[in-house]
């Protein structure tokens, strides 16, 4: 389960995307019509919007672990979106809807009609009307041109320029990393979010879905955010950019009542939804590597490493990140480095500000070429370690507010721990899957929650994933979600 990153560390780790590619998969699967995405292709009638979306789409897919393929879920998404587009008076506007292979609870839209939902969204929702509420909200952003307005606003975001300049020492007007950070750090304005809430509820209700599902799902998001200590604050995380505040939930309820009346109208299609999401992966995907305690194991690329005892690891947006309180952080990712370039030269190539060239050293660890260096900015101290493994370069970026011998030793020990994964490591990799169980006549929420006793804090997670509370009754014959270890 993803844990919160303190906000300052989240931004710091975010802007370290310069020159990196996804470490969590050997390739990027992108398809505009794709077999793995709902078969709806963007054609908004605005060439500039289409160009922006087409350019950013592969980057989004790469950052979020690739495209997740699950045919029942894809068919359900396509059917829901088709109904929503007709209700939005956009019958000739088609969208690309992609499921991202990420445990993050996240959904967002790009100009040109690109809409994304993660596996995490599918795991948290409990019926088609709740998923329709999420999709209608994102369609509303596109229809109302919010994504274009956001992109225009980013061009004058001076604070992001300063952050990127401080970390990378680059010209943010030309540096590609600055543009990436701007896109990630800029969220829709509060007014845009509320407008999309209102328009999305209207679209979903007109499409025949329960209009009160938006308020219901906002509440579920709030509970999940509490469970995961606030969600992974990566700047554009759905839980941070779509806050489920009581006031917002109340507004969603008021809008649903104003448009359609009291609860009880519209389709929820709970049974159909449960059938469609049964069998999807939950949490970290073995395809993209898994966190096992303090260890990260990538079964596909067959490497592993271990971080110091005070760090908590998580996988987020194409990288492995971790924090130790609010004073230290680490990011592990990959970088595109020419095979002929020495790693010491790569460290000195100017991609990070404040590097002290005299501290750069080259070495060999566990048979792999490595290089290390020290950098500092006014707010942060950095220990940067890179390793070349099977022709690819991986990097550890440790950051601390206060430099210390303990901090330096932790970074060096982490680099020394990087090695080829053994069979014993690979046997630790276990995936989790969403299954459904049918409630019997004497079952309660509590008895069903006990079916997740092998999962961390499983009972609490069961209540949240099914939007139940301890002591609640359940409907005999109805399906409920459980997480099982494979």
DOVOBA-87293 format. One record per residue (C-alpha): residue number from 0; z, x, y. Coordinates in nm, 4 decimals, decimal comma, always signed. Each point is the difference from the previous one (the first is absolute). Example, Ala and Ser with C-alpha at 12.3 -4.5 7.8 and 13.67 -1.06 7.14 Angstrom:
[0; [+0,7800; +1,2300; -0,4500]]
[1; [-0,0660; +0,1370; +0,3440]]
# end
This chain:
[0; [+0,0000; +0,0000; +0,0000]]
[1; [-0,0919; +0,1390; +0,3429]]
[2; [+0,2831; +0,0928; +0,2305]]
[3; [+0,0061; +0,0152; +0,3768]]
[4; [-0,1014; +0,3100; +0,1896]]
[5; [+0,1884; +0,0469; +0,3277]]
[6; [-0,2477; -0,0918; +0,2734]]
[7; [-0,0226; +0,3439; +0,1626]]
[8; [-0,0618; +0,1653; -0,3349]]
[9; [-0,2528; -0,2671; -0,0969]]
[10; [-0,2113; +0,0756; +0,3075]]
[11; [+0,0365; +0,3733; -0,0573]]
[12; [-0,1177; -0,0270; -0,3600]]
[13; [-0,2784; -0,2377; +0,0998]]
[14; [-0,1659; +0,2368; +0,2449]]
[15; [-0,0139; +0,2723; -0,2627]]
[16; [-0,3198; -0,1610; -0,1289]]
[17; [-0,2271; +0,2608; +0,1587]]
[18; [-0,2598; +0,1316; -0,2386]]
[19; [+0,1609; -0,1598; -0,3033]]
[20; [-0,1382; -0,2108; -0,2764]]
[21; [+0,1785; -0,2264; -0,2411]]
[22; [+0,2068; +0,2015; -0,2438]]
[23; [+0,0456; -0,3026; -0,2178]]
[24; [-0,3367; -0,0259; -0,1690]]
[25; [-0,2865; +0,2297; -0,0995]]
[26; [-0,2553; -0,2121; +0,1832]]
[27; [-0,0449; -0,2925; +0,2340]]
[28; [-0,1525; -0,3227; -0,1251]]
[29; [-0,1678; -0,1894; +0,2817]]
[30; [-0,2320; -0,2951; -0,0387]]
[31; [-0,1224; -0,2266; +0,2777]]
[32; [-0,0808; -0,2770; -0,2405]]
[33; [+0,1903; +0,1663; -0,2837]]
[34; [+0,0886; -0,1140; -0,3449]]
[35; [+0,3604; +0,0729; +0,0878]]
[36; [+0,0181; -0,1934; +0,3243]]
[37; [-0,0388; -0,3698; +0,0605]]
[38; [-0,3798; -0,0368; +0,0236]]
[39; [-0,0162; -0,0836; +0,3684]]
[40; [-0,1936; +0,2289; +0,2336]]
[41; [+0,0708; +0,0366; +0,3707]]
[42; [-0,2737; -0,1264; +0,2243]]
[43; [+0,1662; -0,1038; +0,3236]]
[44; [-0,3038; +0,0154; +0,2251]]
[45; [+0,1525; +0,2772; +0,2135]]
[46; [-0,1666; +0,3346; -0,0825]]
[47; [+0,2760; +0,2050; +0,1647]]
[48; [+0,2701; -0,1828; -0,1943]]
[49; [-0,1929; +0,0531; -0,3228]]
[50; [-0,0390; +0,3704; +0,0791]]
[51; [+0,3729; +0,0431; +0,0673]]
[52; [+0,0967; -0,1792; -0,3185]]
[53; [-0,2510; +0,1862; -0,2164]]
[54; [+0,1197; +0,3329; +0,1386]]
[55; [+0,3707; -0,0658; -0,0465]]
[56; [-0,0191; -0,1832; -0,3345]]
[57; [-0,0243; +0,3077; -0,2246]]
[58; [+0,2863; +0,1642; +0,1873]]
[59; [+0,2228; -0,3024; -0,0499]]
[60; [-0,0871; -0,0186; -0,3689]]
[61; [+0,0751; +0,3714; -0,0452]]
[62; [+0,3306; -0,0159; +0,1864]]
[63; [+0,1247; -0,2921; -0,2086]]
[64; [-0,0666; +0,1389; -0,3464]]
[65; [-0,3489; -0,1388; -0,0570]]
[66; [-0,1229; -0,3437; -0,1019]]
[67; [+0,2059; -0,1894; -0,2547]]
[68; [-0,2062; -0,1805; -0,2600]]
[69; [+0,1327; -0,3249; -0,1438]]
[70; [-0,2657; -0,2616; -0,0614]]
[71; [+0,2207; -0,3136; -0,0055]]
[72; [+0,1608; +0,1002; +0,3311]]
[73; [-0,3386; +0,0853; +0,1522]]
[74; [-0,1492; -0,3352; -0,0975]]
[75; [+0,3030; -0,1797; +0,1437]]
[76; [-0,0302; +0,1930; +0,3271]]
[77; [-0,3699; -0,0799; +0,0301]]
[78; [+0,0626; -0,3695; -0,0564]]
[79; [+0,2830; -0,0133; +0,2542]]
[80; [-0,1956; +0,1900; +0,2660]]
[81; [-0,3046; -0,2238; -0,0466]]
[82; [+0,2143; -0,3061; +0,0738]]
[83; [+0,1636; +0,1673; +0,2978]]
[84; [-0,3328; +0,1025; +0,1543]]
[85; [-0,1312; -0,3552; -0,0229]]
[86; [+0,3192; -0,1278; +0,1643]]
[87; [-0,0298; +0,2654; +0,2721]]
[88; [-0,3493; -0,1256; +0,0875]]
[89; [-0,1421; +0,3318; -0,1165]]
[90; [-0,2223; -0,1169; -0,2874]]
[91; [-0,2636; +0,2659; +0,0684]]
[92; [+0,2453; +0,2845; +0,0585]]
[93; [+0,0838; +0,1949; -0,3107]]
[94; [+0,2878; +0,2398; -0,0501]]
[95; [+0,0705; +0,2971; -0,2214]]
[96; [+0,3378; -0,0649; -0,1642]]
[97; [+0,1453; +0,2944; -0,1889]]
[98; [+0,3107; +0,0396; -0,2145]]
[99; [+0,1551; +0,3395; +0,0648]]
[100; [+0,1789; +0,1880; -0,2775]]
[101; [+0,3256; +0,0277; +0,1917]]
[102; [+0,3516; -0,1297; -0,0514]]
[103; [+0,0413; -0,0397; +0,3770]]
[104; [+0,0376; -0,3591; +0,1164]]
[105; [-0,2933; +0,0178; +0,2339]]
[106; [-0,3024; -0,1929; +0,1233]]
[107; [-0,2236; +0,0739; +0,2954]]
[108; [-0,3447; -0,0463; +0,1468]]
[109; [-0,2660; +0,2198; +0,1568]]
[110; [-0,2850; -0,0908; +0,2346]]
[111; [-0,3056; -0,1098; -0,1911]]
[112; [+0,1825; -0,2370; -0,2325]]
[113; [+0,1801; +0,2468; -0,2244]]
[114; [+0,3244; -0,1427; -0,1391]]
[115; [+0,2429; +0,1792; -0,2288]]
[116; [+0,2932; -0,1123; -0,2127]]
[117; [+0,2102; +0,2275; -0,2172]]
[118; [+0,1391; -0,0487; -0,3463]]
[119; [+0,3357; -0,0279; +0,1757]]
[120; [-0,1107; -0,3180; +0,1791]]
[121; [-0,1197; -0,1516; -0,3271]]
[122; [+0,3319; +0,0802; -0,1686]]
[123; [+0,2086; -0,1568; +0,2779]]
[124; [-0,1915; -0,3258; +0,0506]]
[125; [+0,0810; -0,2921; -0,2290]]
[126; [-0,2955; -0,2347; +0,0357]]
[127; [-0,3516; -0,0210; +0,1366]]
[128; [+0,1129; -0,1606; +0,3247]]
[129; [+0,2167; +0,3031; +0,0832]]
[130; [-0,2885; +0,2384; -0,0662]]
[131; [-0,2260; -0,2317; +0,2009]]
[132; [+0,2473; +0,0243; +0,2893]]
[133; [-0,0287; +0,3803; -0,0046]]
[134; [-0,3802; -0,0067; -0,0221]]
[135; [-0,0338; -0,2693; +0,2677]]
[136; [+0,2165; +0,2078; +0,2331]]
[137; [-0,2308; +0,3007; -0,0469]]
[138; [-0,3142; -0,2130; +0,0326]]
[139; [+0,1450; -0,1315; +0,3253]]
[140; [+0,0350; +0,3554; +0,1289]]
[141; [-0,3680; +0,0618; -0,0714]]
[142; [-0,1225; -0,3337; +0,1366]]
[143; [+0,2092; +0,0435; +0,3170]]
[144; [-0,1362; +0,3565; +0,0433]]
[145; [+0,3484; +0,1482; -0,0036]]
[146; [-0,1081; +0,3064; -0,1950]]
[147; [-0,2613; +0,0807; +0,2656]]
[148; [+0,2554; -0,0505; +0,2761]]
[149; [+0,2416; +0,2282; -0,1827]]
[150; [-0,2660; +0,2696; -0,0381]]
[151; [-0,0764; -0,0152; +0,3719]]
[152; [+0,3697; +0,0244; +0,0843]]
[153; [+0,0371; +0,3074; -0,2212]]
[154; [-0,2410; +0,1930; +0,2208]]
[155; [+0,2632; +0,0120; +0,2734]]
[156; [+0,3102; +0,0531; -0,2146]]
[157; [+0,1425; +0,3102; +0,1655]]
[158; [+0,3167; +0,0181; -0,2068]]
[159; [-0,1961; +0,0514; -0,3210]]
[160; [-0,2048; +0,2699; +0,1720]]
[161; [+0,3219; +0,1817; +0,0808]]
[162; [+0,1379; -0,0303; -0,3524]]
[163; [-0,3165; +0,1339; -0,1595]]
[164; [-0,0350; +0,2785; +0,2558]]
[165; [+0,3617; +0,1031; -0,0561]]
[166; [-0,0392; +0,0254; -0,3749]]
[167; [-0,3513; +0,1341; -0,0377]]
[168; [-0,0675; +0,1767; +0,3263]]
[169; [-0,3376; -0,1740; +0,0083]]
[170; [-0,2028; -0,1835; +0,2599]]
[171; [+0,0696; -0,3677; -0,0847]]
[172; [-0,3188; -0,1121; +0,1725]]
[173; [-0,2081; +0,1792; -0,2617]]
[174; [+0,2317; +0,0622; -0,2940]]
[175; [-0,0682; -0,2263; -0,2979]]
[176; [+0,3670; -0,0061; -0,0941]]
[177; [+0,0855; -0,1451; +0,3381]]
[178; [-0,2389; -0,2866; -0,0555]]
[179; [+0,1519; -0,0674; -0,3428]]
[180; [+0,3509; +0,0052; +0,1401]]
[181; [-0,0975; -0,2358; +0,2806]]
[182; [-0,1433; -0,2501; -0,2453]]
[183; [+0,3115; +0,0173; -0,2147]]
[184; [+0,2608; -0,0042; +0,2743]]
[185; [-0,1504; -0,2862; +0,1994]]
[186; [+0,1146; -0,3407; -0,1148]]
[187; [-0,1130; -0,3357; +0,1226]]
[188; [+0,1916; -0,1203; +0,3028]]
[189; [+0,2696; -0,2624; -0,0374]]
[190; [-0,2243; -0,2519; +0,1713]]
[191; [-0,2849; +0,0753; -0,2386]]
[192; [+0,2282; -0,0324; -0,3015]]
[193; [+0,1302; -0,3374; +0,1151]]
[194; [-0,3524; -0,1171; +0,0746]]
[195; [-0,1122; +0,1066; -0,3469]]
[196; [+0,3032; -0,1759; -0,1498]]
[197; [-0,0917; -0,3227; +0,1730]]
[198; [-0,3727; +0,0212; -0,0706]]
[199; [+0,0619; +0,1095; -0,3574]]
[200; [+0,2260; -0,2983; -0,0708]]
[201; [-0,2648; -0,2316; +0,1395]]
[202; [-0,2732; +0,1626; -0,2119]]
[203; [+0,2069; -0,0079; -0,3193]]
[204; [+0,1034; -0,3611; +0,0513]]
[205; [-0,3558; -0,1112; +0,0729]]
[206; [-0,1075; +0,1778; -0,3196]]
[207; [+0,2376; -0,2231; -0,1949]]
[208; [+0,2827; +0,2475; -0,0568]]
[209; [+0,3677; -0,0666; +0,0703]]
[210; [+0,0304; +0,0833; +0,3732]]
[211; [+0,3726; +0,0707; -0,0389]]
[212; [-0,0747; +0,2915; -0,2333]]
[213; [-0,0220; +0,2404; +0,2957]]
[214; [+0,3637; -0,0553; +0,0932]]
[215; [+0,0994; +0,0210; -0,3660]]
[216; [-0,1761; +0,3331; -0,0483]]
[217; [+0,1401; +0,1426; +0,3230]]
[218; [+0,3436; -0,0720; -0,1405]]
[219; [-0,0874; +0,1721; -0,3274]]
[220; [-0,1223; +0,3028; +0,1927]]
[221; [+0,3286; +0,0179; +0,1853]]
[222; [+0,1946; -0,0005; -0,3258]]
[223; [-0,2262; +0,2652; -0,1506]]
[224; [+0,0367; +0,2157; +0,3095]]
[225; [+0,3761; -0,0158; -0,0416]]
[226; [-0,0257; +0,0897; -0,3679]]
[227; [-0,2188; +0,3012; +0,0727]]
[228; [+0,2159; +0,1040; +0,2977]]
[229; [-0,2554; -0,1145; +0,2557]]
[230; [-0,3259; +0,0924; -0,1745]]
[231; [-0,1978; +0,3196; +0,0387]]
[232; [-0,0371; +0,0371; +0,3733]]
[233; [-0,3409; +0,1637; +0,0169]]
[234; [-0,0953; -0,1445; +0,3340]]
[235; [-0,2319; -0,2740; -0,1237]]
[236; [+0,2070; -0,1250; -0,2945]]
[237; [-0,0190; -0,3783; -0,0315]]
[238; [+0,3785; -0,0301; +0,0017]]
[239; [+0,0258; +0,1817; +0,3335]]
[240; [-0,3134; -0,1304; +0,1714]]
[241; [+0,0571; -0,3572; -0,1256]]
[242; [+0,3793; -0,0329; +0,0509]]
[243; [+0,1540; -0,2989; -0,1764]]
[244; [+0,2554; -0,0766; +0,2691]]
[245; [+0,1832; -0,3346; -0,0025]]
[246; [-0,1731; -0,0887; +0,3259]]
[247; [-0,3407; +0,0677; -0,1473]]
[248; [+0,0784; -0,1988; -0,3127]]
[249; [+0,1158; -0,2865; +0,2201]]
[250; [-0,3243; +0,0143; +0,2018]]
[251; [-0,2023; -0,0069; -0,3214]]
[252; [+0,1937; -0,3073; -0,1159]]
[253; [-0,0492; -0,1707; +0,3361]]
[254; [-0,3734; +0,0721; -0,0026]]
[255; [-0,0365; -0,1373; -0,3522]]
[256; [+0,1865; -0,3170; +0,0955]]
[257; [-0,1985; -0,0410; +0,3220]]
[258; [-0,3335; +0,0357; -0,1762]]
[259; [+0,0680; -0,1719; -0,3327]]
[260; [+0,3455; -0,1583; -0,0104]]
[261; [+0,2981; +0,0459; -0,2301]]
[262; [-0,0119; +0,2122; -0,3162]]
[263; [-0,1552; -0,1555; -0,3059]]
[264; [-0,3670; +0,0031; +0,0972]]
[265; [-0,2628; +0,2432; -0,1203]]
[266; [-0,0620; +0,1922; -0,3179]]
[267; [+0,2295; +0,2767; -0,1222]]
[268; [-0,1709; +0,0723; -0,3350]]
[269; [+0,2988; +0,1894; -0,1335]]
[270; [-0,0948; -0,0109; -0,3679]]
[271; [-0,3515; +0,1271; +0,0729]]
[272; [+0,1413; +0,2788; +0,2139]]
[273; [+0,2448; +0,1143; -0,2676]]
[274; [-0,2796; +0,0128; -0,2554]]
[275; [-0,2155; +0,2107; +0,2327]]
[276; [+0,2640; +0,2645; +0,0818]]
[277; [+0,1476; +0,0343; -0,3501]]
[278; [-0,0667; +0,3506; -0,1218]]
[279; [-0,0466; +0,1750; +0,3348]]
[280; [+0,1656; +0,3366; +0,0510]]
[281; [+0,3278; +0,0008; +0,1892]]
[282; [+0,1352; +0,2968; +0,1963]]
[283; [-0,1536; +0,3452; -0,0299]]
[284; [-0,3286; +0,0171; -0,1868]]
[285; [-0,0243; +0,2716; -0,2670]]
[286; [-0,3594; +0,0456; +0,1095]]
[287; [+0,1280; +0,1243; +0,3351]]
[288; [+0,3085; +0,1814; -0,1261]]
[289; [+0,3598; -0,1154; -0,0337]]
[290; [+0,3389; +0,0907; +0,1380]]
[291; [+0,2680; +0,0597; -0,2630]]
[292; [+0,3238; +0,0704; +0,1829]]
[293; [-0,0569; +0,3174; +0,2035]]
[294; [-0,3153; +0,0850; -0,1927]]
[295; [-0,3611; -0,0959; +0,0714]]
[296; [-0,2295; -0,0029; -0,3030]]
[297; [-0,3750; -0,0485; +0,0137]]
[298; [-0,1175; -0,0730; -0,3561]]
[299; [-0,3686; +0,0033; +0,0946]]
[300; [-0,0019; +0,3301; +0,1888]]
[301; [+0,2773; +0,1308; -0,2285]]
[302; [+0,2368; +0,1605; +0,2457]]
[303; [+0,3594; -0,0593; +0,0985]]
[304; [+0,2580; +0,1206; +0,2514]]
[305; [+0,3627; -0,0725; +0,0866]]
[306; [+0,1615; -0,0331; +0,3438]]
[307; [+0,3583; +0,0940; +0,0949]]
[308; [+0,2846; -0,2262; -0,1036]]
[309; [+0,0489; -0,1612; +0,3404]]
[310; [-0,3592; -0,1305; +0,0278]]
[311; [-0,1208; -0,3472; -0,0935]]
[312; [-0,3681; -0,0105; -0,0921]]
[313; [-0,2545; -0,2771; +0,0303]]
[314; [-0,3759; -0,0337; -0,0181]]
[315; [-0,1590; -0,1285; +0,3162]]
[316; [-0,3581; -0,0101; +0,1196]]
[317; [-0,1531; +0,2819; -0,1960]]
[318; [+0,2977; +0,2342; +0,0215]]
[319; [+0,3434; +0,0609; -0,1440]]
[320; [+0,2663; -0,0106; +0,2675]]
[321; [+0,3726; +0,0387; -0,0024]]
[322; [+0,2965; +0,0098; +0,2336]]
[323; [+0,3471; +0,1455; -0,0029]]
[324; [+0,1925; -0,2056; +0,2534]]
[325; [-0,1547; -0,0092; +0,3471]]
[326; [-0,0137; +0,3764; +0,0336]]
[327; [-0,2475; +0,1202; -0,2630]]
[328; [-0,3267; -0,1202; -0,1493]]
[329; [-0,2716; +0,1216; -0,2312]]
[330; [-0,3613; -0,1009; -0,0448]]
[331; [-0,2175; +0,1039; -0,2945]]
[332; [-0,3756; -0,0537; +0,0166]]
[333; [-0,3301; +0,1754; -0,0603]]
[334; [-0,2360; +0,1713; +0,2400]]
[335; [-0,3686; +0,0871; -0,0002]]
[336; [-0,0089; +0,3810; +0,0013]]
[337; [-0,3126; +0,2059; -0,0804]]
[338; [+0,0406; +0,1797; -0,3346]]
[339; [-0,0708; +0,3359; +0,1603]]
[340; [+0,2688; -0,0412; +0,2685]]
[341; [+0,3273; +0,1791; -0,0697]]
[342; [+0,3026; -0,2265; +0,0251]]
[343; [+0,1629; +0,2279; +0,2575]]
[344; [-0,3109; -0,0359; +0,2157]]
[345; [+0,0138; -0,3775; -0,0429]]
[346; [+0,3566; -0,0055; +0,1309]]
[347; [-0,1135; +0,2026; +0,3031]]
[348; [-0,3095; -0,2107; +0,0653]]
[349; [+0,1606; -0,2053; +0,2771]]
[350; [+0,0701; -0,3319; -0,1717]]
[351; [+0,3681; +0,0052; +0,0907]]
[352; [+0,1594; +0,0793; +0,3336]]
[353; [+0,2759; +0,2528; +0,0428]]
[354; [-0,0869; +0,2091; -0,3042]]
[355; [+0,1467; +0,3490; +0,0102]]
[356; [-0,2826; +0,2098; -0,1512]]
[357; [+0,2320; +0,2881; -0,0864]]
[358; [+0,1914; -0,2293; -0,2399]]
[359; [-0,3016; -0,0817; -0,2154]]
[360; [+0,0201; +0,1556; -0,3449]]
[361; [-0,2160; -0,0327; -0,3094]]
[362; [+0,1397; +0,0021; -0,3518]]
[363; [-0,0473; -0,1276; -0,3532]]
[364; [+0,2237; -0,2699; -0,1502]]
[365; [-0,0296; -0,1039; -0,3640]]
[366; [-0,3436; +0,1604; -0,0102]]
[367; [-0,1331; -0,1826; +0,3093]]
[368; [-0,0941; +0,1475; +0,3379]]
[369; [+0,2382; -0,1133; +0,2748]]
[370; [+0,0698; +0,0684; +0,3657]]
[371; [+0,2941; -0,0844; +0,2247]]
[372; [+0,0678; -0,0038; +0,3704]]
[373; [+0,2450; -0,1112; +0,2689]]
[374; [-0,0805; -0,2102; +0,3051]]
[375; [+0,2031; -0,1619; +0,2745]]
[376; [-0,0452; -0,2507; +0,2805]]
[377; [+0,2672; -0,0943; +0,2569]]
[378; [+0,1327; -0,2774; -0,2278]]
[379; [-0,0789; +0,1207; -0,3542]]
[380; [+0,0081; +0,3017; -0,2262]]
[381; [-0,2578; +0,0229; -0,2777]]
[382; [-0,0292; +0,1817; -0,3314]]
[383; [-0,3581; -0,0315; -0,1207]]
[384; [-0,0910; +0,0913; -0,3577]]
[385; [-0,3459; -0,0246; -0,1583]]
[386; [-0,1112; +0,0511; -0,3591]]
[387; [-0,3448; +0,0146; -0,1615]]
[388; [-0,0046; -0,1844; -0,3321]]
[389; [-0,3137; -0,0554; -0,2057]]
[390; [-0,2207; +0,0673; +0,3000]]
[391; [+0,1788; -0,2415; +0,2348]]
[392; [+0,2489; +0,0855; +0,2732]]
[393; [+0,3278; -0,1911; +0,0276]]
[394; [+0,2504; +0,0372; +0,2779]]
[395; [+0,3687; -0,0582; +0,0524]]
[396; [+0,1066; -0,0586; +0,3598]]
[397; [+0,3756; +0,0120; +0,0470]]
[398; [+0,1382; -0,1042; +0,3385]]
[399; [+0,3557; +0,0287; +0,1311]]
[400; [+0,1618; -0,0542; +0,3346]]
[401; [+0,2255; +0,2990; -0,0624]]
[402; [-0,1247; +0,3069; -0,1830]]
[403; [+0,2416; +0,1418; -0,2555]]
[404; [+0,0165; +0,2204; -0,3063]]
[405; [+0,0539; -0,3103; -0,2142]]
[406; [-0,3121; -0,1633; +0,1438]]
[407; [-0,2080; +0,3136; -0,0622]]
[408; [+0,1339; +0,0388; -0,3520]]
[409; [-0,0849; -0,3607; -0,0859]]
[410; [-0,3599; +0,0442; +0,1121]]
[411; [-0,0388; +0,3228; -0,1984]]
[412; [+0,1568; -0,1530; -0,3121]]
[413; [-0,2353; -0,2966; +0,0202]]
[414; [-0,3035; +0,2257; +0,0102]]
[415; [+0,1341; +0,1985; -0,2977]]
[416; [+0,0426; -0,3255; -0,1922]]
[417; [-0,3708; -0,0851; +0,0261]]
[418; [-0,1498; +0,0501; -0,3455]]
[419; [-0,2288; -0,1447; -0,2639]]
[420; [+0,1517; -0,3144; -0,1466]]
[421; [+0,1205; +0,0409; -0,3576]]
[422; [-0,0012; -0,2711; -0,2639]]
[423; [+0,3706; -0,0497; +0,0621]]
[424; [-0,0806; -0,0794; +0,3644]]
[425; [-0,2798; -0,2376; -0,0907]]
[426; [+0,2268; -0,1892; -0,2373]]
[427; [+0,2190; -0,0861; +0,2997]]
[428; [-0,2872; -0,1919; +0,1607]]
[429; [+0,0499; -0,3693; -0,0569]]
[430; [-0,1819; -0,2758; +0,1808]]
[431; [+0,1383; -0,3371; +0,1016]]
[432; [-0,1896; -0,3238; -0,0322]]
[433; [+0,0410; -0,3548; +0,1260]]
[434; [+0,0378; -0,2380; -0,2915]]
[435; [+0,0799; -0,3683; +0,0054]]
[436; [+0,2630; -0,1781; -0,2055]]
[437; [+0,0241; -0,3735; -0,0537]]
[438; [+0,3344; -0,1569; +0,0868]]
[439; [+0,1665; -0,1893; -0,2806]]
[440; [+0,2040; -0,3204; +0,0378]]
[441; [+0,3322; +0,1846; +0,0317]]
[442; [-0,1222; +0,2975; +0,2043]]
[443; [+0,1239; +0,0768; +0,3489]]
[444; [-0,1039; +0,2587; +0,2557]]
[445; [+0,2870; +0,2143; -0,1283]]
[446; [-0,1058; -0,0130; -0,3656]]
[447; [-0,3596; +0,0880; +0,0884]]
[448; [+0,1155; +0,2814; +0,2297]]
[449; [+0,1696; +0,1666; -0,2962]]
[450; [-0,3430; +0,0552; -0,1542]]
[451; [-0,0442; +0,2815; +0,2561]]
[452; [+0,3079; +0,1981; -0,0995]]
[453; [-0,2109; +0,3124; -0,0634]]
[454; [-0,1242; +0,0098; +0,3611]]
[455; [+0,2012; +0,1476; +0,2862]]
[456; [+0,1996; -0,2781; +0,1649]]
[457; [-0,2109; -0,2291; -0,2140]]
[458; [+0,1911; -0,3238; +0,0507]]
[459; [-0,0220; +0,0240; +0,3774]]
[460; [-0,3683; +0,0879; -0,0207]]
[461; [-0,0618; -0,3003; -0,2255]]
[462; [+0,1563; -0,2377; +0,2544]]
[463; [-0,2100; +0,1450; +0,2831]]
[464; [-0,3310; +0,0059; -0,1878]]
[465; [+0,0501; -0,3638; -0,0992]]
[466; [+0,1546; -0,1115; +0,3308]]
[467; [+0,3153; -0,1124; -0,1789]]
[468; [+0,3722; +0,0563; +0,0495]]
[469; [+0,2817; +0,0549; -0,2506]]
[470; [+0,1057; -0,3302; -0,1519]]
[471; [-0,3268; -0,1780; +0,0779]]
[472; [-0,1455; -0,2373; -0,2536]]
[473; [-0,3490; +0,0613; -0,1334]]
[474; [-0,2684; -0,2393; -0,1177]]
[475; [-0,0300; -0,0239; -0,3769]]
[476; [-0,3524; +0,0870; -0,1063]]
[477; [-0,0797; +0,1866; +0,3236]]
[478; [-0,0977; +0,3683; +0,0069]]
[479; [+0,2082; +0,2635; +0,1790]]
[480; [-0,0743; +0,3656; +0,0678]]
[481; [+0,1829; +0,2844; -0,1674]]
[482; [-0,0610; +0,3732; +0,0196]]
[483; [-0,0221; +0,1786; -0,3329]]
[484; [-0,0238; +0,3683; -0,0892]]
[485; [-0,3006; +0,1089; -0,2030]]
# end
